[in-house]
């Protein structure tokens, strides 16, 4: 099972990098990237 976890982590990391993720928290909504907790208010205003 440990190898399954490593494979999943590798897959998800590669997927995130391909989408331009570079930090946490990083949120993609309709292709729009938001990075950092200071963007939560922006997300709420735009998508509420």
N, C-alpha and C positions, 0 to 999 in steps of 0.2 A: 504494500500500500504506500510506503514512503516514496517509491518512484513515481506513483500516480500523482502524488502531491507536488513533487518537483516538476513533473511534466506540465501540470496545470499552471503552476506559478510561472514557468518559462513561457508558456503559451499566452497567458494573460499579460505578462510583462511586454512581450513582443507586440501584442495587440495594442497596448497602451502607447508604446513608443511610436508605432505606426500612425497613431491618431494625434500625436504631438503632445502627449501628456508629459509633463516635466516636474511635477510637484504634487503635493497633497495638502488640502483637498483640491482636486481638479474635476470639474463637472462639465460635461458636454450636454447641451440641451439644443435639439434641432441643429446640430453642427456648430453652435455658438459655444466657444470655450470660456469658462470662468475658473479662475484660480485664486484660492485663498478664502479664508472665512470672511474677510471684509467684503466679498462679492455677494454674500448671501442676501443682503438687502436689495442689491441690483436685480438678482434673480427673482426675488419676490415681486418687485415692482414690474418687471418685464413680463412675467408669466403668471401673475395672479389673476 
